[in-house]
Amino acid sequence: MKKIFYSILWLLAGFALYSCSLDEPTYGKTTSENFYKTQSQIEEALTGAYLQLRTTWNEYALNFYFVGDCSTDDALKGSTDGDRAEVMELQNFNVYTTNGEAGRRWEILYRLINRCNEVIAKAPTAQGDKVILARYENEAKALRAFGYYSLVTTFGGVPLLTEPMTPAEILKTPRTTTDQVYDQIIQDCKEASALPAKGQYSEDEQYHVTRGFAKTMLAKTYMFRGDYTNAEQILHEIVEVDKDYSLLPDYGMNWRKEYNNSSESVFEIPNQLFDKNIATGTNVPHFFTSRDVSGYQGYGFHVPTTDLFNAFDKDDPRQTYVFTRTGDRYIGDEQEQDNHQSATGFHDYKMTVPAADKAGYDVWMISYNIRLIRYADILLLYAEALNENNKSTEALHYLNLIRQRARNTNPVDPRKDRQAYVPHVTAQTLPDITETGKDALRQIIWHERRVELAMEGWRRDDLMRQHRFGEVMRAYAAKYNVQKGRNFDDSRDYLLPIPQSEIDKSNNVLTQNPQY
C-alpha cells in the first residue's frame, strides 16, 4: 500500500477535474482521449478512484458518520458552537436544499463514480496484462457499486452514469428510478465477485477491494430491498463457502493499530503515516475527540447519545470500546479525558486515537485506519435474513457468535492506565439467545446490530431498510423531550434533498425530492 501512499501528491495534482466552472456539475470527465492507454495508466486511474474517499479536508468517512449516525438515535452533532451547523440540520430534520453535508456526499460519491467509469471504460482496451486489467476493471465496478449504494439509500433515484461523460452531457442526464440504480449495483457487484479473496493481494495492494466486499455490498443491497432470499444466498456464500473472514477474539482489538486490516475487516480505508511530510493520514478522529484535553483538543462532534448508552446491558464489555468517559486516561497521557462539554458525558471511543500514537505528527494528519465494514456486520445480516426466511434456529447460531465474542471481550481497555468504569462481567453476562419466535427474534437481532455496530455509521441505513426510521426518531423525541426527531416526516425525511446547486446547474433537468 505504500506505493499508493507515495503516489498521492502526484495524483492529487494530476487528476484535475475536466472543468471547475461554477455553472457545471462537480463531477465530470477527467481525462483526455489520449490517456489511460497502458496498464500503468489504468493503475494510476484506479488509485485516483480510491483516493476520492480520502481527500484531505473532504474525507468521505466524516460525512459517513455525520449522515449515518447523527441523524439517528445513536449520536448527537455535539459541540456548543455553530460550526458544522449543517449537521445540526441533519440531527433535527430541518434540512435545507443547500445543506453542506448533503452536497458533500453527492460530490464525493460522484467523483468516485466518475473515476471508476474511466477505469471501466479504458481497461479492456489498454495495453498490458489482461488478467490484471480485468481485475482493475472489477475493482472499479465494486467501488462504483459502493458509490451508487450510498447515493440511492440517501437520495433515492439519482442520475445513473456508467461511462465517462462531459459536464455538458451530465447536465442533460435526469434522475433514474431507484430500481434502475439497484439493478446497476447488483450487476456491478456480481461481476466484481470475481475479484481475489482477502489475503490474495500483494502487500502493496492489501487494502484493495475484494470478492468479499463486492458480495457484502450485494447482500446489503438485497437486504435494503427486502429481498431476503437472495440476501441469504449471498451471505451464505460469504460465511460458509468462501470463509474469507473471521471474528477477532476480542471486540476491542478492532480499534488498535496492531490489528489494522485484520481478519474481521471487510472494507478499511488506510491512513497509516509512513512519512510525516506526506499527507497520508486522516483528520476525522480530530473532529470527534474532546476539546479540553491536551493532545486531543478536537471539535467534540459525533457524541454518543444517552439512549445508545442505555441500550447496552450494564455488564456488556463492549461499552468500554464505544464510550470514552471523563476520568479515562490513555497510557502516555498526563491528563485524564474531560468530557464536560459533551451533552451526554461521552465521546466516541472508536475514533479516539491516543496521543502517544500521534506523537510527532500534525493533529490533522492522524495515522489511523477507518474501519467501514466488519465481518460482525455480515454475521448479523445473515442472522436477520435467515430469520426473515423462517429459519430462526439457524439464525441463532450466527447471532450467538457475536454475543459469545462480546462476553469474552476484556472489559479493561489495555490502551488505558485509568478507566472510569469497568463493566462487571460474570458467567451470566450476555447469555446465548434461545428465542425462536420470528417477530421477537427480529427485535433481538436489530438490537444486537445496534450495540455491536454502535457509532460505526450504519444506524441510519438499518432504520431505513427496517422501515422504522420515523417511528424510532419520534419516540426518541418524546422520550427525551428534545427537538431531535420531533419533526420527522415519513414522506420527506427518509431521503436527503438533492443539492439545489446541482438542480440549478442542470436547468431543472434534475428534480427535487418530495417536500424539500
N, C-alpha and C positions, 0 to 999 in steps of 0.2 A: 504493500500500500504506500510505501514511501515514494514510489515512483509517481503516484498520483499527487501526493502532497507537494513534491518539489516541482510539479507542473502547474501548480495553481496560479502563480503570479503571471506566467506567460498566457495561460488560458483566459484569465480574467481580463487581460489586456487585449488578447487577440480575438475573442469572441464578442465583439461589439455587436449590438443589435443592428439589423438592416436599416432601421430608421428610428429616430428618437423624437420625431415631431410630436407636438402636443395634440395634434388632431388625428394621430394614428394610434392603433392599439398598442398595448405594452408588450405584445408578443408578435412575432412575425418571422419571415425568412431571415436566416442568419448568415448564409454563405452564398458565394457566387457559384455558378455552374461549373467552374473550373477547379473547385476544391473537392476534397473527400474522394480522391481517386485511388488511394492506396490504403493498405491495411493500417499503417501507422496513422494516417489521417483519420480513418474511421475510429481508431482507438482514442485519438485526441477528441473527436466529437463525442464519443461515449463518456469520456471523462468530464467533458463540459456538461453533459446531461446530469451526471451525478452531482456536480458542483452546484446545480441550481437549488438543491435542497440545503446548501450550507454556505450561501453567500453571506459574508460578514455584514452585520447590521441588518440583514434581511433574511434571517435563517427561518426555514420552514418550521423547525421544531418549536420555536417560540410561538408562532401562530397556531401550531397544532395544539399546544397546551392551553392557550388562551381560549380558542374556539371550543376545543374538546372537553375542557373541564370547567372553565369559569362561567360558562353559560348553563351549568348544571348545579345540582345539589352537593357536589363534591368540593367545589373550590370557589373562593371569592377573588375578585381582582386584587384586593389588598392595596396597601399604601393609602395615605390620607390626602395626598396632594392630587392635582388634576392631571398628572402625567398618565398617558395611555387612557384618556377618557373614553376612547372607542371601546375598550374592554369593559368599562362600566356600562356602556350601552348594551353590550352582549349580555352582561350579567342581569340587567334589569329588563331586557326585552323591549327596549325602546330604540331600536337600531335604525339609523338613518341610511339612506341610499348612498351617502358619501362616507360611510363607516370605513375607517382606515384598515381594520383587520380583515373585513370582507374583501377590500381592494387588494391587500397584500396576498391573501390566499389565491385569489383569481390570477394575479400577476405571476407569482412564483410557480404555480402549477402549470399555467400555460407556457411559461418559459421552459419548464421541464419537458412538457409535451412537444414543444417546438424542436428542442434539441433531439428528442427521441425520434421525431419524424424524419429529421435529417439522416440519422443513422440507419433507420429502417429503409429509407428510400435509396441511400447510396451504397450500403454494404453489399447487396447482391452483385453489383457490377464492379466493385473495387478490385484492384489487383492485390493478390496475397493468398494466404492460406484460407481456403473456402470453409473449412471446419470452424476456424476461429472467427471468420467474418460472420458465419451463420450464428455463432454464439453471441457475438456483439449485437446482432440484429435482435435476437431473443431477449437479451438483457434490456435493450431499449423498449421492447414490447412489454416486458414486465414493469418497467418504470412508468411507461405510458399508462398502463392499466392502473397503477397506483395513483397517478395523477388524475385520471378520469374518475376513479372511485372516490377520491377526496372531493372532487368538484361536484359530482352528481349527488352525493349524500349531503352536500352543503347548499347547493343552489338549485337542484333539480335538473331539468333538461338544460344542456349547455351546447354551444357550438361544437360540433364534432369534427375536429381537424385531424386527418390521418395522413397527410402528406405535406411537404413544405409548401407554404403559401406566402405571397407578398402581403403587406398590410392592406393594399387595395382589395385583394381577394378576400381577406379575412373580414373586412368591413361589410362585405355582401353576404356573409355566412350567418344565417339565422340560428336560433336555438333548435336543437332536435328534441325528441321526446326522451324521457328518462329510460324507456325500454331500449331505444336505439343506443344510448350510451352504455347501458348494462350489457347489451349484446356485444358491443365492441370490446368491453372489458373482458367478457368471457372468452371471446375469440383470442385476444392477446394473451390471456393467462394460459389457455390451453396450449397455444403454440410455444409459449415460454416455459412450459412444464418440461420441455426437452433440455433445459439448462442443466449443468452439472449440479451434483448434490453439495451440501455444505461439507467442506473439508477436501473437496476435489480440485479446488483452485490452487494456483501457486501462492506463495507467501505474499507477493506483491498485489495479488488480486483477492485476498481473503475476505474483503468486505463487499465484493460484487454480489448482486442478487442471484439467487439460486432457484432450483426447481421447487424447493420448499416455500420460498417466498411467493413464487408465482401461484402455487397451489393454495397457499394461505389466502392470497387476495381473491382467488377464485371462490374459495369457501366463504369468505366474508361477503362476497357479492351475492352468492346464493342465499346466505343467511339473511341479508338485508332484504332480499326479495321474498322471503318466506318460503323458499324452495328447499325444504329440509331433506327431501330425498336426495337431491344432487349434492347438497352440502354434506350429508352423512357419507356419501360415496367418496368424495374428495378428502374429507377429514380422515376417513378410514385408511386411505392410501398414505397420507402423511404419517399417521400414528402407527399403523400396524403393518404396512408394507414397506414403505421407504425407510422408516426409523432413522431419520437423519438427525433427530434432536432428542435430548433427554433433560429432565429437570435437574438443576443443581441440587445438592443435598441440603443446602441451607438457603432460605429465601433471601437473606441479607447479602449473600455473595453476589447477587445480580448487579449491585451498585458499587462494587470495588474494582479498582483498575486492574488487579491481577486476574480478573475474570472477564476482561474485555473479549467480546466475540466468543462467548462461552458456548457450551453445548445447548444452552437454553435460548440463545439469541437467534432470532429468525431474521430480523432486519435492524441493523445498527448503523448509525451514522458516525464514522470515525472522526475524532477531533484530537488525536494524540499529537503533542508538540515534539518534534524532533529537532527543531531549530527555533530558538526564541526570536530570530529575525524574520521568520516567515510566518505569515498569519494563517496558521492551520488549526487554531483552536476554536473554541466556541464561546460566545458571550451569554448564552442562555442561562447558565446557572447564576450569573451575577444578577439577573433580573429577579430571582426568586429567593435570595437569602436576606437575612436581617440587615436593617440599616444601621444597627447600633453596635456591631461587633467588629473590632479591629481585624483586618484580614478578610472580612466578608463584605460588610457595608454595601449591600445590594439595594434593590428597589423595593423588596418586600412584596412582590406580586405572587399570584398563584398560591393563595393561602388555603390550606385545608379547612373545611367547614366543621363546625361542631357536630352537624348531622352526620358527616362522614366518620368522625371520631366515635360517635355513639353507635355506629353500625358495627363496630368491632366488639367481639367478646373481650371482656376486661383482661383475660389471661391469654389472648391471642398474641404470640410473639411477633407477628408481622407489624404490630403497632410501632415497634422500635425502628422499623425501616420505612415508615410512612410519615411520621410526625417528628419534627425537631421541636424540642421544648426549651423553655427558659431553664437554665441550670445544666443543660447538657454541655460537655466540653470535649472537643476533639483532641486527640493526642497531638502534642506540639503547640497547641494554643495556650496563651496565657489568660485568656478571658473566656468566661462561660457564654453560651448563647443567650441572647437577650431579645425576647420576642414581645416586649411590652407594647410595641406599635402594631402588632398583629391583632386584628379584631377578635380572633379566637384563641390567641396564645400559642398558635402553632405556625411553623413554616414547613416547607416541602423538603423532607429528608432526601428524596430520591434525586433531587437536583442540587443538593448541597455538597460542595467539594471542599474537604478540609483544607485549611490554609497551608498546611505542610505540603500538600500536593500541588499548590500553586506558587510555591516559593520561586522567585527569580523570573516570574512571568508577569505580564500585564494582566490586571484583573479582567480585562475584556477578551483575553485570549487564553481561556481556561482549557487545560488538557483533560477533556472528559468526553467519553463517547455517549451519544444519545441512543438509548435502547427504545426503539419504537414498537417492536413486536417481539413477544416472548412465547416460548413453547407452552407456557401455562395458559395463555390466551387460547391456543389451539385446542388443548385438552378440554377446557371449559366449553368452547364452542361445540366440540364433539359430544360432550355430555348433553348439552342443550339440544342438539339435533337428534340424538338418539331418543331422548325423552319425548320430543315432539313427534317422533315416528313410533311412539308406543313401545319403546324398548327401555323402560325405566331401569330395569335390573342391570342392563349393560351400562347405562348412563352412570350408575352409582360407582362403578369401578373407576372411571376417569375423574369424576368429582372427588372421590376419596383419595386419589393420588395427590391432588392439590392440598387437601386437608392434612394428609399424613406428612407431607413435606413441611407444611406450616407448623405443625405441632412439634416437629423435630428441629425447628429453627432455634438457634441460640438467642434467647431474649436479651442478652447483653451484647451490645454492639462492640466488636473488637476494635473499631476505629475511635472509640471514646475512652477517656480515663475518668469521666464523670457522666453519670446517666441519671436524669431526674426521676425517671420512672422505669422500673423493670417489671414487666408482666410476670406474674407468679404462675409458672407452668406446672401442671400436675398431670397425673395419669388420666384425669378426666378432661383435659384440655382438647378442644376441637375433636370430639369423638366422630367416628365414621357415621355418615348419614345412612339410614336404613329405609327412609320413606320411599315408597314406590308409587304413590298416587300421582298421576301426571300433573295435575294442577298445583298440588302442594310442592312437588319436586321442582317444577318450573320456578317457583318463587325462591326456593333454596338455591338453585343454580344461579339465578340472577343476583341474589345476594352475595354468593361466593365470588362471582365476577367483580362485583363492586369492591370488595375488600382486597381481593388478590391483585387487581389491576388498579388500585387506588392511585390517583394523581399521575396516571400514565397516558392521559389524553383520549381514552376510549369511552368515557362515560356518556357523552352526548350521542355518539354512534349507537351505543347499546339502547339508550332510552328511545331513540328514534325508531330503530328497527323493531323494538318491542311494542311500539305504538302506545307508549305511556308517558311521553315527554311532558305533555301539558298536565296530565294528571299528577305526576310527581312534583312538578315545579309549583303548581298552585297549592298543593298540600304543604310544600316546604314554606311558602309564603305565609300560609295560615298558621302553621305550627310555630314559626318564629316571629310572626307579626312583622315581616320585613317586606320591602318592595320587590326584592329578587323573586321572580316567579309570579308575582301578583298580576302582571299584565299579560301573561302568556295566553296567546290566542292560537288555538289549534289550526285555524285556517290560514295563519300567517307565519308563525314562529318555528315551524319545523324546518323552514328554509331561511337562509340569509338573502338579503337583496342583491340583485345583480348590480355591480358597481355602476353608478349613474354616469361616470365618466366614459365607460365603455359603451353605454347606450347612446350617449351624445355623439361619440366618435362614429358610431355606426349609422347615424342619422335615423335612429329608431328602428333599424333592422332588428336589433336585439330588443326584446320586450321584458318588462319588469315582472317580478313575482307578485302574487296577489297581495293587496293591501299595503304595499310599500309606495 
